[in-house]
């Protein structure tokens, strides 16, 4: 036990280790005078260690030896100080959060959510959930391959990010953020009182938009692969076919834009017809 200034004293070479294991600190203290038994200390310990022991101040009261945990003022062990010892003193692989991450973790415990959610988020922040990779690190014999995509090991980053080619979890996460943003804008600009059901509607609508977007992107990719003579579209503009079956594009395109002033409530719109090949303007108005 490290009882001499945080270290274990070196026993004198003339002493038996079997006997030394039975020694107690009280064996080297004279209970009547409350001083060290200097002769016995020098006899049992290495000379330099004996000097360190004799330089230690003895307590004034007569108490029996007890285990003392130096990482807590009371001397008693706590889980919190034990965690501190493992993460700081031993340099373990435990995640060391920066100040901002620590504030986020404190926020988790203050949130008005079920305790099991708090514990889950706390474990997720410290990479402590029982994904396959973590189970393998703990000595369990298990296949670490992701059951969903079969393209990587199942760890926290893989499980809650791209997950192979699918990326469905990212879509749900971004759709949730977008739904919260839409609910905020409805509250600020239209005085709509936000509810959880309204946020859910925004999220569902966002996911439907994404599905439509990926469906249309797939169609356009097939059309490009077939060598369609698509026009040169400016960024952010949508090509619309009017008046006849979509079998090709005409030699011109119409660009339209508009804006309004919130203070004066004035609005305006403008249009321009451009040659599809050269990009030169054929006509404009507003």
Protein Blocks (a to p, Z undefined) as FASTA:
>chain_A
ZZeghiacdddfkbcfklmmmpcfklmpcfklopacfklmmmmpcfklmmmmmmpccdfb
dcddddddfkbfnlpacfklmmmmmmmmnopabdcddfklmmmmmmmmmpccdfklmmmm
mmmmnopaccfklmmmnopacdfbdfklopaccdfklmmmnnpmnommmmmmmmmmmmmm
mmmmmmmmnopacdfklmmmmmmmmmmmmmmmmmmmmmmmmmmmnopacddddehiacdd
ehiacfbccfbdcdddddddfklopacdddddddfklopafbdcZZ
